[in-house]
Amino acid sequence: MENSLFYLFSALTVGSALAVVLHKNTVNAAVCLLLSLLGVAGIFALLDALLLSVLLILVYAGAVVALFLFIVMLLKPQTEPKKAYKKASVVAGTMGAALLGLGLCSFVTRGQFSTAPAAEVFHAGLKDYGAMLFTTYLLPVQVVGFLLLIAMLGVIVLSKKFEGQEDAK
């Protein structure tokens, strides 16, 4: 049962990540990003990292994707006609795909995973996470919070309609 759930969440994550890259509509791409993050949260839950799973859903899926959707809908992306690829772009893409294929073939034929003995499993509780969060990682958490505050203020400034500012455009 656990393997089938892992394969389901993995397929959801990879499929929706591909959809993020391949969608032409930015709103649909943002929704696919949300699905991809939910798949990663499901994999974290299978690994018994429930705190990481919940934080991923709350912070990234809840805040960052919602902010991204708000900005995309605010700026109203214009659909422009698709331009033809330049010859250099086609050559670079072909060379990149060839190198990726060569690397995968070389890994399949000669690559091996290490068979080192498994390390001792460390089970950290919520109290341990909280202690680390408010001691060791206090500054990075504060910096991320400050950056999110700046992003919110930027969205508020961008969304305001200023009267009589047509001359500035």
N, C-alpha and C positions, 0 to 999 in steps of 0.2 A: 504494500500500500504506500509506504514511504517513497519507494522508488518511482512509482507512478505519479505521485504528487510532485516529486522533484522534476520529472520529465515534463509535466504539465506546466509548472512555473517557469522552467527553462525555455520551453517553447513559447510561452506567453512573452517572456522577456525578450528573447531574440527576435521573434516575429514583430512585436511592437517597436523594437529598436530599429529594425529594418524599415518599418512603416514611417518612423520619424524621419528617416533620411530620404525616403522615396516619395513622400507626399508632397504635392505642390501647394496645397492649402495649409497655411501656417497654423490655423486653428485646429485642423485635424491632426497635424503633426504634434501639437501640444497635448492633445488628448491621448495620442499614442504614447507620448513621453510619460504621461500619467499612468497608463497601463503598464509600461515597462517598469516604472518604479514600484508599482504594486506587485509585479512578478518578482522583483528583487526582494521586496519585503516578505513575500511568501517563502522565498528560499532562506532568508534569515530566520524566519519562524521555524522552518524545518530543522535548522541548525541549532535550535534552542537559544537563539539570540533574540529573545522577545523584545528587549529594550531597544535594540537597534532596529528591529522591524517596526515598532511603534513610532520611534523617532523618525525613521525614513518616511513613514506615511504622514506624520504630522508636519514635519519641517519641509521636506522636499515636495511631496505630493500635495500637501495642503497649502503651503505658503508660496514656494517658489513657482510651482506650475500655475497657481492662481494669479500671481503677480505677472508671470509671462503672458498668460491669456489676457489679462487686463491691458497690458501694454500693446499686445498685438491687435486687440479689438479697438484700442484707443487710436492707434496710428493708421488704421484702415489700409492694410497693404494693397497696393495697386497691382493688378495682374498685367504684366507687360508681355508682349509677344516674345516667344522664346528665340534666342539668338542661336545661330549655328555655332558648333564647336570649332575652335581654331585647330589647325593641324598640330601645333605643339601640344595642346591639351590632349588630343587623341593619342599621340605618341607617348606622352607621359603616363596616361592612364593604362595603355597597353603594356608599357614596361613595368608599371607597378603591379598589374595583375599577373604578369609573367613571373616577377620576383616573388610574389606571394605564393603562387602555385609551386614554384621551385622550392621555396622554403617548406611548404607543407609536404611535398613529396620527399624531401630530404629528411624531414622529421619522421614521416611514416616508415621510411626504409631503414634509417639508422638511429632514430631517437628512442630513448628508453626513459621511463620514469624511475626515479630512485626508489629503492626498496628499503629505505632506512626504517628502523623500528619507530613505532608511533611514540610521540612524546606523551608525557603525563597530561591528562586532561585537567584543566583549571576551570572550576565552576565559580564564577563571580556572581555575587548577589546584587540586588539593587542598592544595598547599603554601600557596597564597595564601589559601585559606579558613581554614586552620589559623592562619596568621599574624594574620589579621583577628580570628579568634575569641579568640585569647589576648592581643590587644593592645587593639583598639578596642572589641570587644564583650564584654570579660571581665566587667564588672559586670552587664549584663543576663543573661548566662548563669548567673552565680552566683545572682542573684535568682530566676530560674526554677527552678534546682535546689533552692534553699531552700524555695520555695513547694511544689514537689512533695514534699519531705521533710515539710513541715507537713501536707500532704494525706494522706500515708501514715500519719503518726502519728494524725491525726484518725480515719482508718478503723480503725486498731487500737484506739483508745479506744472507738469506737462499737461495735465487734464484741465487746468483752469483756463477759462476763456477770458482773455484780456480785451477790454473795450478800447477802441481807438488805436490799436497797435498795427493797423494794416500797413502803415508806412515802413515798419521795420521789416516786413517781408519783402 
